[in-house]
Amino acid sequence: MDPLEKKKVLHSLVFPSILLAIIWIVKLVEVAFNIDFSGFGIYPQHAAGLIGIILSPLLHAGFAHLSANSVPLFVLTAGLFYFYGRKSAWIFSLLWLVTGFWVWVFAKDTGIHIGASGVVYALAAFHFTGGVIRKEPRLMAFSLLVVFLYGGLIWGIIPNFLPEKNISWESHLMGLLAGAVIAVFYKNVGPTRKEYSWEEDEDEPDEEPPAEEINFSEPATTKEDTTNNPSDNSIQIIYHIRNDNNSEPPPNSK
């Protein structure tokens, strides 16, 4: 791995590492001081629940819930920062906020929604949709990896598919939709597919040959008798042949 690529990989791991550290610290503080932060989650259609749009992904019901979200959140976030560079922080913020806002608007107000799974669904949908749209080999490979590792997430958007687990399927569905929509909106951002010479259209006309290969021919011209053509504009030279035997001396000669 060349130094630039290594630097890019390491840079992509910084933000997800910090994010996971914050999430785990929040949970450890809850346990250590017997505090419950779940009241800061998303309470749909209530003004008090708006704060949850920002804070709910940082809150989890328990260590099992937190562990289930940690690995996919780390992998998908690192992939975002690797492939999308300077735009990645802005895209991540949109995925985070749009998912939370849509949950606040469309979910039922029967409970408080917490957890980072909505953001995980948004990231997965963003990577998959972006890979399909751009057809860039590396991005498509990462998209297939997402499907292989987290394809089972699709069941999480079905209402009451796992009722005993008390899963927020609204967060999953809103995250899935937000990721797909934002990927379409940013279809011109990120890695693009390279064009190869053998992919050019065969029906395109060939290039014109270079000038030295073109056979220039001048039209044939006919010679004209300029002495018999009074309309010729060329200069006519009139001369006399002097015969020394019959010539007379010039009048003024001495």
TORMI-124804 format. One line per 8 residues: their letters; for each residue x, y, z of N, C-alpha, C. Coordinates in Angstrom, 2 decimals, m for minus. Example, Ala and Ser with C-alpha at 12.3 -4.5 7.8 and 13.67 -1.06 7.14 Angstrom:
BEGIN
as) 13.19/m5.69/7.80/12.30/m4.50/7.80/13.20/m3.30/7.80 ~ 12.85/m2.25/7.08/13.67/m1.06/7.14/12.90/0.03/7.87
This chain:
BEGIN
mdplekkk) 0.85/m1.19/0.00/0.00/0.00/0.00/0.89/1.25/0.00 ~ 0.63/2.13/m0.95/1.44/3.34/m1.04/1.07/4.30/0.09 ~ 1.97/5.23/0.42/1.74/6.13/1.57/0.45/6.94/1.48 ~ 0.10/7.41/0.28/m1.12/8.21/0.14/m2.36/7.38/0.43 ~ m2.37/6.14/m0.07/m3.52/5.26/0.17/m3.61/4.90/1.65 ~ m2.47/4.65/2.27/m2.45/4.34/3.70/m2.98/5.51/4.52 ~ m2.58/6.72/4.14/m3.05/7.91/4.84/m4.56/8.07/4.67 ~ m5.06/7.77/3.48/m6.50/7.88/3.22/m7.29/6.88/4.07
vlhslvfp) m6.78/5.66/4.18/m7.45/4.64/4.99/m7.47/5.05/6.46 ~ m6.33/5.49/6.96/m6.25/5.89/8.37/m7.16/7.08/8.66 ~ m7.21/8.01/7.72/m8.08/9.18/7.90/m9.55/8.77/7.96 ~ m9.93/7.77/7.18/m11.33/7.33/7.16/m11.73/6.64/8.46 ~ m10.77/6.21/9.26/m11.08/5.51/10.51/m11.20/6.45/11.71 ~ m10.78/7.69/11.55/m10.75/8.62/12.69/m12.15/8.94/13.19 ~ m13.02/9.41/12.29/m14.35/9.84/12.73/m15.17/8.70/13.30 ~ m15.29/7.54/12.63/m16.08/6.46/13.23/m15.53/5.99/14.58
sillaiiw) m14.22/6.06/14.76/m13.63/5.68/16.05/m14.07/6.64/17.15 ~ m14.04/7.95/16.84/m14.47/8.95/17.82/m15.96/8.80/18.12 ~ m16.75/8.57/17.07/m18.19/8.43/17.24/m18.53/7.24/18.15 ~ m17.91/6.11/17.89/m18.18/4.93/18.72/m17.71/5.14/20.15 ~ m16.59/5.82/20.31/m16.11/6.10/21.66/m17.13/6.92/22.45 ~ m17.73/7.92/21.79/m18.73/8.75/22.46/m19.95/7.92/22.84 ~ m20.41/7.07/21.91/m21.60/6.26/22.17/m21.37/5.31/23.35 ~ m20.20/4.68/23.37/m19.90/3.76/24.47/m19.72/4.50/25.80
ivklveva) m19.12/5.68/25.76/m18.96/6.47/26.99/m20.32/6.85/27.56 ~ m21.25/7.23/26.68/m22.60/7.58/27.13/m23.24/6.41/27.86 ~ m23.10/5.21/27.29/m23.71/4.03/27.92/m23.02/3.69/29.24 ~ m21.71/3.81/29.28/m20.98/3.53/30.51/m21.34/4.51/31.62 ~ m21.55/5.77/31.26/m21.97/6.77/32.24/m23.35/6.43/32.79 ~ m24.25/5.99/31.91/m25.58/5.58/32.36/m25.50/4.48/33.40 ~ m24.68/3.47/33.09/m24.58/2.32/33.98/m23.86/2.68/35.28 ~ m22.77/3.43/35.14/m21.95/3.75/36.31/m22.70/4.63/37.31
fnidfsgf) m23.49/5.56/36.82/m24.17/6.51/37.71/m25.68/6.24/37.80 ~ m26.10/5.11/37.23/m27.51/4.71/37.29/m28.43/5.81/36.75 ~ m28.05/6.29/35.56/m28.81/7.36/34.91/m29.47/6.79/33.66 ~ m30.64/7.30/33.34/m31.35/6.88/32.14/m31.50/8.09/31.21 ~ m30.80/8.04/30.08/m30.86/9.14/29.11/m31.91/8.92/28.02 ~ m32.70/7.87/28.13/m33.64/7.54/27.06/m34.68/8.64/26.84 ~ m34.89/9.48/27.83/m35.84/10.58/27.67/m35.40/11.59/26.63 ~ m34.14/11.52/26.22/m33.63/12.42/25.17/m33.75/11.82/23.77
giypqhaa) m34.50/10.73/23.66/m34.73/10.12/22.35/m35.78/10.88/21.55 ~ m36.16/10.32/20.42/m37.15/10.95/19.53/m38.55/10.59/20.03 ~ m39.30/11.60/20.41/m40.70/11.41/20.77/m41.52/12.02/19.62 ~ m42.01/11.17/18.71/m42.62/11.65/17.46/m43.75/12.65/17.71 ~ m43.73/13.70/16.90/m44.79/14.69/16.84/m44.99/15.47/18.15 ~ m43.96/15.48/18.98/m43.98/16.29/20.20/m42.75/17.19/20.19 ~ m42.95/18.45/20.55/m41.84/19.40/20.52/m40.69/18.96/21.42 ~ m41.03/18.34/22.53/m39.98/17.90/23.46/m39.11/16.80/22.85
gligiils) m39.64/16.13/21.84/m38.89/15.05/21.22/m37.99/15.48/20.09 ~ m37.98/16.78/19.75/m37.12/17.25/18.66/m35.64/17.09/18.98 ~ m35.28/17.19/20.25/m33.88/17.04/20.63/m33.35/15.65/20.29 ~ m34.28/14.70/20.21/m33.89/13.33/19.89/m33.37/13.17/18.48 ~ m33.71/14.10/17.57/m33.18/14.03/16.20/m31.66/14.03/16.23 ~ m31.09/14.76/17.17/m29.63/14.85/17.30/m29.08/13.79/18.24 ~ m29.78/13.54/19.36/m29.21/12.72/20.42/m29.59/11.24/20.37 ~ m30.70/10.90/19.74/m31.17/9.51/19.84/m30.17/8.46/19.34
pllhagfa) m29.38/8.72/18.25/m28.43/7.69/17.83/m27.31/7.43/18.84 ~ m27.15/8.32/19.81/m26.12/8.13/20.83/m26.61/7.30/22.00 ~ m27.91/7.01/22.05/m28.53/6.33/23.19/m28.94/4.91/22.81 ~ m28.74/3.97/23.74/m29.09/2.58/23.49/m29.70/1.97/24.75 ~ m30.57/0.98/24.52/m31.29/0.37/25.64/m30.39/m0.48/26.51 ~ m29.36/m1.07/25.93/m28.47/m1.93/26.70/m27.22/m2.23/25.91 ~ m26.32/m3.02/26.49/m25.07/m3.33/25.81/m25.29/m4.23/24.60 ~ m26.30/m5.09/24.65/m26.59/m5.94/23.50/m27.04/m5.09/22.31
hlsansvp) m27.90/m4.12/22.59/m28.36/m3.19/21.56/m27.19/m2.39/21.00 ~ m26.33/m1.91/21.87/m25.18/m1.11/21.46/m24.19/m1.95/20.66 ~ m23.93/m3.16/21.09/m22.98/m4.03/20.38/m23.47/m4.37/18.98 ~ m24.78/m4.59/18.83/m25.34/m4.93/17.53/m25.18/m3.81/16.52 ~ m25.18/m2.56/17.00/m25.06/m1.41/16.10/m23.61/m0.96/15.88 ~ m22.71/m1.34/16.77/m21.36/m0.78/16.75/m20.58/m1.17/15.50 ~ m20.55/m2.47/15.17/m19.73/m2.93/14.04/m20.24/m2.36/12.71 ~ m21.54/m2.51/12.37/m21.99/m1.93/11.10/m21.85/m0.42/11.04
lfvltagl) m22.05/0.26/12.16/m21.90/1.71/12.17/m20.46/2.10/11.87 ~ m19.51/1.38/12.46/m18.10/1.67/12.23/m17.71/1.40/10.78 ~ m18.08/0.24/10.24/m17.69/m0.15/8.88/m18.30/0.79/7.85 ~ m19.58/1.06/7.97/m20.27/1.88/6.97/m19.83/3.34/7.03 ~ m19.58/3.85/8.22/m19.10/5.23/8.35/m17.68/5.36/7.80 ~ m16.83/4.38/8.09/m15.47/4.40/7.54/m15.50/4.36/6.02 ~ m16.39/3.55/5.45/m16.53/3.50/4.00/m16.97/4.83/3.42 ~ m17.86/5.51/4.11/m18.31/6.83/3.65/m17.16/7.82/3.61
fyfygrks) m16.35/7.86/4.66/m15.23/8.81/4.71/m14.11/8.41/3.76 ~ m14.00/7.14/3.44/m12.97/6.71/2.49/m13.33/7.10/1.06 ~ m14.57/6.86/0.67/m14.96/7.07/m0.72/m15.36/8.51/m1.04 ~ m15.84/9.26/m0.07/m16.42/10.56/m0.37/m15.62/11.74/0.16 ~ m14.50/11.49/0.79/m13.56/12.55/1.15/m14.17/13.72/1.89 ~ m13.96/14.92/1.35/m14.37/16.14/2.04/m15.88/16.26/2.18 ~ m16.64/15.63/1.30/m18.10/15.70/1.37/m18.67/14.73/2.39 ~ m17.85/13.82/2.91/m18.36/12.75/3.75/m18.99/13.27/5.05
awifsllw) m18.38/14.26/5.68/m18.93/14.79/6.94/m20.31/15.41/6.71 ~ m20.46/16.13/5.60/m21.75/16.75/5.29/m22.79/15.69/4.97 ~ m22.41/14.69/4.19/m23.34/13.61/3.85/m23.76/12.85/5.10 ~ m22.80/12.56/5.97/m23.13/11.84/7.22/m24.10/12.66/8.06 ~ m23.89/13.96/8.14/m24.80/14.82/8.91/m26.21/14.78/8.34 ~ m26.30/14.81/7.01/m27.62/14.74/6.38/m28.31/13.41/6.68 ~ m27.57/12.31/6.55/m28.15/11.00/6.84/m28.65/10.94/8.28 ~ m27.88/11.46/9.19/m28.22/11.46/10.62/m29.48/12.30/10.88
lvtgfwvw) m29.49/13.53/10.38/m30.57/14.47/10.69/m31.85/14.17/9.92 ~ m31.74/13.83/8.64/m32.94/13.54/7.84/m33.64/12.31/8.37 ~ m32.88/11.27/8.71/m33.49/10.07/9.28/m34.24/10.40/10.56 ~ m33.60/11.12/11.46/m34.24/11.47/12.72/m35.47/12.35/12.54 ~ m35.39/13.30/11.62/m36.53/14.20/11.40/m37.72/13.44/10.83 ~ m37.46/12.56/9.87/m38.55/11.79/9.29/m39.18/10.86/10.33 ~ m38.39/10.30/11.22/m38.95/9.49/12.30/m39.85/10.36/13.18 ~ m39.40/11.55/13.51/m40.20/12.45/14.34/m41.52/12.81/13.65
vfakdtgi) m41.51/12.95/12.33/m42.71/13.36/11.59/m43.66/12.19/11.37 ~ m43.15/11.03/10.96/m44.01/9.96/10.46/m44.25/8.82/11.45 ~ m43.41/8.64/12.44/m43.61/7.53/13.37/m44.79/7.80/14.31 ~ m45.35/6.73/14.85/m46.44/6.88/15.81/m45.90/7.40/17.15 ~ m46.72/8.19/17.80/m46.29/8.79/19.07/m46.62/7.88/20.25 ~ m46.31/6.60/20.09/m46.61/5.63/21.14/m45.40/5.33/22.02 ~ m44.24/5.89/21.70/m43.06/5.61/22.50/m41.89/6.45/22.04 ~ m40.78/6.32/22.74/m39.57/7.07/22.44/m38.61/6.17/21.65
higasgvv) m38.05/6.72/20.58/m37.15/5.96/19.70/m35.70/6.33/20.03 ~ m34.88/5.31/20.31/m33.46/5.51/20.57/m32.65/4.48/19.79 ~ m31.35/4.77/19.62/m30.47/3.82/18.94/m29.96/4.35/17.62 ~ m28.81/3.80/17.19/m28.16/4.23/15.95/m28.56/3.38/14.75 ~ m29.51/2.48/14.93/m29.86/1.58/13.82/m30.46/2.33/12.64 ~ m31.17/3.44/12.89/m31.70/4.22/11.78/m30.58/4.79/10.93 ~ m29.50/5.26/11.57/m28.34/5.77/10.84/m27.64/4.63/10.09 ~ m27.59/3.45/10.69/m26.98/2.29/10.03/m27.74/1.96/8.74
yalaafhf) m29.05/1.96/8.80/m29.86/1.70/7.61/m29.64/2.79/6.56 ~ m29.54/4.03/7.01/m29.31/5.13/6.07/m27.97/4.99/5.36 ~ m26.93/4.63/6.11/m25.60/4.43/5.51/m25.60/3.27/4.54 ~ m26.23/2.16/4.92/m26.27/0.98/4.05/m27.00/1.31/2.74 ~ m28.14/1.99/2.84/m28.89/2.35/1.64/m28.11/3.33/0.78 ~ m27.41/4.26/1.41/m26.62/5.24/0.66/m25.51/4.55/m0.12 ~ m24.78/3.65/0.52/m23.68/2.95/m0.16/m24.21/2.09/m1.31 ~ m25.27/1.35/m1.07/m25.79/0.45/m2.10/m26.32/1.24/m3.29
tggvirke) m27.14/2.25/m3.03/m27.71/3.06/m4.12/m26.61/3.79/m4.88 ~ m25.64/4.34/m4.17/m24.53/5.04/m4.83/m23.71/4.12/m5.71 ~ m23.48/2.89/m5.25/m22.72/1.93/m6.06/m23.45/1.55/m7.34 ~ m24.76/1.37/m7.25/m25.55/1.01/m8.43/m25.59/2.17/m9.43 ~ m25.74/3.39/m8.94/m25.83/4.56/m9.82/m24.52/4.82/m10.54 ~ m23.41/4.81/m9.83/m22.12/5.19/m10.41/m21.45/4.06/m11.19 ~ m21.73/2.81/m10.82/m21.11/1.65/m11.48/m19.58/1.71/m11.39 ~ m19.09/2.26/m10.30/m17.66/2.32/m10.07/m17.25/1.03/m9.37
prlmafsl) m16.26/0.29/m9.90/m15.95/m1.05/m9.40/m15.72/m1.13/m7.90 ~ m14.92/m0.23/m7.34/m14.63/m0.31/m5.90/m15.88/m0.03/m5.06 ~ m16.67/0.94/m5.51/m17.88/1.28/m4.77/m18.91/0.16/m4.87 ~ m18.99/m0.47/m6.05/m19.91/m1.59/m6.22/m19.48/m2.78/m5.36 ~ m18.17/m3.01/m5.27/m17.67/m4.10/m4.42/m18.03/m3.85/m2.96 ~ m17.89/m2.59/m2.53/m18.25/m2.26/m1.15/m19.76/m2.40/m0.95 ~ m20.55/m2.04/m1.98/m22.00/m2.18/m1.89/m22.40/m3.64/m1.74 ~ m21.74/m4.52/m2.51/m22.03/m5.95/m2.39/m21.63/m6.47/m1.02
lvvflygg) m20.54/m5.94/m0.48/m20.13/m6.33/0.87/m21.19/m5.91/1.89 ~ m21.76/m4.73/1.69/m22.82/m4.26/2.57/m24.02/m5.20/2.51 ~ m24.40/m5.59/1.29/m25.54/m6.49/1.13/m25.25/m7.84/1.77 ~ m24.02/m8.34/1.58/m23.65/m9.65/2.12/m23.66/m9.65/3.65 ~ m23.10/m8.59/4.24/m22.97/m8.54/5.69/m24.26/m8.11/6.38 ~ m24.97/m7.17/5.75/m26.12/m6.57/6.43/m27.41/m6.68/5.62 ~ m27.46/m7.63/4.70/m28.68/m7.82/3.91/m29.87/m8.18/4.77 ~ m29.62/m8.83/5.90/m30.70/m9.19/6.81/m31.37/m8.00/7.45
liwgiipn) m30.78/m6.82/7.30/m31.39/m5.62/7.87/m32.75/m5.32/7.25 ~ m32.97/m5.86/6.05/m34.22/m5.55/5.35/m35.44/m5.98/6.16 ~ m35.28/m7.04/6.97/m36.41/m7.51/7.77/m36.77/m6.51/8.86 ~ m35.86/m5.64/9.18/m36.12/m4.67/10.24/m37.08/m3.56/9.87 ~ m37.43/m3.46/8.58/m38.37/m2.41/8.18/m39.81/m2.92/8.15 ~ m40.00/m4.21/8.44/m41.34/m4.79/8.42/m41.98/m4.64/9.80 ~ m43.14/m4.00/9.88/m43.78/m3.79/11.19/m44.06/m5.11/11.90 ~ m43.70/m5.17/13.17/m44.00/m6.31/14.03/m43.41/m7.62/13.53
flpeknis) m42.32/m7.55/12.72/m41.68/m8.80/12.29/m41.04/m9.50/13.48 ~ m40.47/m8.72/14.39/m39.91/m9.26/15.63/m40.52/m8.49/16.81 ~ m41.80/m8.72/17.09/m42.48/m7.89/18.10/m41.89/m8.02/19.49 ~ m41.33/m9.19/19.80/m40.80/m9.38/21.15/m39.53/m8.58/21.41 ~ m38.88/m8.11/20.34/m37.63/m7.36/20.49/m37.87/m5.86/20.61 ~ m39.09/m5.42/20.43/m39.43/m4.00/20.57/m38.56/m3.13/19.67 ~ m38.52/m3.49/18.38/m37.66/m2.81/17.41/m38.39/m1.62/16.81 ~ m37.66/m0.53/16.62/m38.22/0.67/15.99/m38.12/0.51/14.47
weshlmgl) m39.11/m0.16/13.88/m39.07/m0.37/12.43/m39.21/0.95/11.68 ~ m39.86/1.95/12.30/m39.98/3.26/11.65/m38.61/3.90/11.43 ~ m37.73/3.76/12.42/m36.37/4.31/12.26/m35.64/3.60/11.13 ~ m35.81/2.29/11.04/m35.16/1.53/9.98/m35.68/1.95/8.60 ~ m36.99/2.06/8.48/m37.59/2.42/7.20/m37.21/3.84/6.79 ~ m37.29/4.77/7.72/m36.94/6.16/7.40/m35.45/6.28/7.05 ~ m34.61/5.51/7.73/m33.18/5.51/7.40/m32.93/4.96/6.01 ~ m33.62/3.89/5.67/m33.47/3.29/4.34/m33.86/4.28/3.25
lagaviav) m34.99/4.95/3.43/m35.46/5.92/2.44/m34.53/7.13/2.38 ~ m34.10/7.61/3.53/m33.21/8.78/3.55/m31.90/8.48/2.84 ~ m31.33/7.31/3.09/m30.07/6.94/2.43/m30.19/6.86/0.93 ~ m31.29/6.27/0.44/m31.48/6.14/m1.01/m31.69/7.51/m1.66 ~ m32.50/8.36/m1.03/m32.78/9.69/m1.60/m31.51/10.54/m1.62 ~ m30.75/10.54/m0.55/m29.54/11.35/m0.49/m28.49/10.83/m1.47 ~ m28.44/9.52/m1.69/m27.50/8.95/m2.67/m27.84/9.43/m4.08 ~ m29.12/9.50/m4.41/m29.53/10.00/m5.72/m29.19/11.49/m5.84
fyknvgpt) m29.41/12.23/m4.77/m29.13/13.67/m4.79/m27.65/13.94/m4.98 ~ m26.81/13.08/m4.43/m25.35/13.25/m4.53/m24.74/12.25/m5.52 ~ m25.45/11.97/m6.59/m24.97/10.99/m7.56/m23.71/11.44/m8.30 ~ m23.44/12.73/m8.33/m22.24/13.24/m9.01/m21.08/13.49/m8.06 ~ m21.23/13.07/m6.82/m20.18/13.25/m5.82/m19.57/11.89/m5.50 ~ m18.26/11.87/m5.31/m17.61/10.62/m4.96/m16.89/9.99/m6.13 ~ m16.44/8.76/m5.97/m15.67/8.09/m7.04/m16.52/7.87/m8.28 ~ m15.92/8.04/m9.45/m16.61/7.84/m10.71/m15.94/6.73/m11.50
rkeyswee) m16.70/6.14/m12.37/m16.21/5.01/m13.16/m15.30/5.52/m14.27 ~ m14.16/4.85/m14.44/m13.22/5.22/m15.49/m13.70/4.70/m16.83 ~ m13.47/5.49/m17.88/m13.81/5.09/m19.23/m12.56/4.54/m19.91 ~ m12.70/3.39/m20.55/m11.57/2.76/m21.23/m11.76/2.86/m22.75 ~ m10.64/2.80/m23.48/m10.69/3.00/m24.92/m11.53/1.94/m25.61 ~ m11.51/0.71/m25.10/m12.26/m0.35/m25.76/m13.77/m0.23/m25.54 ~ m14.19/0.73/m24.68/m15.61/0.93/m24.44/m16.20/2.01/m25.33 ~ m15.40/2.63/m26.21/m15.90/3.68/m27.07/m16.86/3.11/m28.10
dedepdee) m17.76/3.91/m28.55/m18.76/3.49/m29.52/m18.10/3.17/m30.85 ~ m18.38/1.95/m31.35/m17.78/1.55/m32.61/m18.38/2.27/m33.80 ~ m19.56/2.85/m33.63/m20.22/3.52/m34.74/m19.69/4.93/m34.97 ~ m18.84/5.41/m34.10/m18.32/6.76/m34.28/m17.45/6.82/m35.51 ~ m17.52/7.88/m36.31/m16.70/7.98/m37.52/m15.23/8.05/m37.19 ~ m14.44/7.49/m38.10/m12.99/7.51/m37.91/m12.47/8.93/m38.04 ~ m11.35/9.16/m37.44/m10.74/10.48/m37.52/m10.21/10.72/m38.93 ~ m10.18/11.98/m39.32/m9.67/12.32/m40.64/m8.18/12.02/m40.72
ppaeeinf) m7.72/11.55/m41.87/m6.29/11.25/m41.99/m5.47/12.52/m41.90 ~ m4.23/12.40/m41.45/m3.38/13.59/m41.38/m3.16/14.21/m42.74 ~ m2.79/15.48/m42.72/m2.69/16.23/m43.98/m1.69/15.62/m44.93 ~ m0.60/15.01/m44.39/0.42/14.51/m45.31/m0.05/13.27/m46.06 ~ m1.14/12.63/m45.59/m1.62/11.45/m46.26/m2.67/11.76/m47.32 ~ m3.13/12.99/m47.34/m4.15/13.36/m48.32/m3.49/13.62/m49.66 ~ m4.05/13.05/m50.74/m3.48/13.20/m52.07/m4.07/14.44/m52.72 ~ m3.29/15.49/m52.72/m3.73/16.71/m53.37/m3.34/16.65/m54.85
sepattke) m4.22/16.99/m55.73/m3.91/17.02/m57.17/m4.40/18.33/m57.75 ~ m3.56/18.95/m58.58/m3.91/20.22/m59.19/m4.53/19.96/m60.56 ~ m5.51/20.72/m60.91/m6.12/20.53/m62.23/m5.12/20.85/m63.34 ~ m5.24/20.12/m64.43/m4.33/20.33/m65.57/m4.59/21.68/m66.21 ~ m3.51/22.32/m66.59/m3.63/23.64/m67.24/m3.11/23.55/m68.66 ~ m3.64/24.37/m69.54/m3.22/24.40/m70.95/m2.39/25.63/m71.19 ~ m1.39/25.47/m71.98/m0.53/26.59/m72.31/m1.19/27.46/m73.37 ~ m1.06/28.72/m73.19/m1.63/29.66/m74.14/m0.51/30.46/m74.80
dttnnpsd) m0.75/30.85/m76.03/0.22/31.67/m76.77/0.00/33.12/m76.37 ~ 0.87/33.58/m75.46/0.68/34.94/m74.96/0.95/35.99/m76.01 ~ 1.71/35.63/m77.02/2.02/36.63/m78.04/0.84/36.89/m78.94 ~ m0.06/35.90/m79.07/m1.21/36.05/m79.95/m2.48/36.41/m79.18 ~ m2.34/36.57/m77.89/m3.52/36.87/m77.08/m3.42/38.29/m76.57 ~ m4.07/39.23/m77.21/m3.94/40.64/m76.81/m4.54/40.94/m75.46 ~ m5.42/40.08/m75.02/m6.06/40.36/m73.73/m5.25/39.87/m72.56 ~ m4.10/39.25/m72.85/m3.27/38.73/m71.76/m2.65/39.89/m71.00
nsiqiiyh) m2.70/39.82/m69.70/m2.19/40.90/m68.86/m0.73/40.74/m68.53 ~ m0.10/39.67/m69.02/1.31/39.48/m68.70/2.18/40.47/m69.46 ~ 3.36/40.72/m68.94/4.28/41.69/m69.55/4.87/41.08/m70.83 ~ 4.78/41.83/m71.92/5.35/41.38/m73.20/6.68/42.08/m73.45 ~ 7.67/41.33/m73.82/9.00/41.89/m74.12/9.13/42.01/m75.64 ~ 9.30/43.22/m76.13/9.45/43.47/m77.57/10.91/43.74/m77.85 ~ 11.46/43.02/m78.72/12.89/43.19/m78.99/13.12/43.13/m80.49 ~ 14.30/43.68/m80.98/14.72/43.65/m82.37/16.05/42.93/m82.46
irndnnse) 16.17/42.19/m83.49/17.45/41.55/m83.76/18.25/42.47/m84.67 ~ 19.38/42.87/m84.21/20.22/43.82/m84.97/21.14/43.05/m85.90 ~ 21.10/43.49/m87.17/22.01/42.91/m88.18/23.12/43.92/m88.42 ~ 24.35/43.61/m88.05/25.46/44.56/m88.13/25.84/44.91/m89.56 ~ 25.52/44.03/m90.52/25.93/44.28/m91.91/25.07/45.36/m92.56 ~ 23.79/45.38/m92.23/22.90/46.31/m92.92/22.46/47.48/m92.05 ~ 23.03/47.54/m90.92/22.56/48.58/m90.01/23.21/49.91/m90.31 ~ 22.51/50.93/m89.97/23.02/52.29/m90.12/23.37/52.82/m88.76
pppnsk) 24.34/53.70/m88.73/24.70/54.23/m87.42/23.62/55.12/m86.86 ~ 23.55/55.25/m85.61/22.54/56.11/m85.01/22.70/57.53/m85.51 ~ 21.60/58.24/m85.59/21.64/59.58/m86.18/22.58/60.53/m85.48 ~ 22.71/60.43/m84.23/23.52/61.40/m83.49/24.92/60.91/m83.19 ~ 25.27/59.80/m83.78/26.62/59.29/m83.48/27.66/60.07/m84.24 ~ 28.85/60.18/m83.77/29.94/60.89/m84.40/31.07/59.93/m84.68
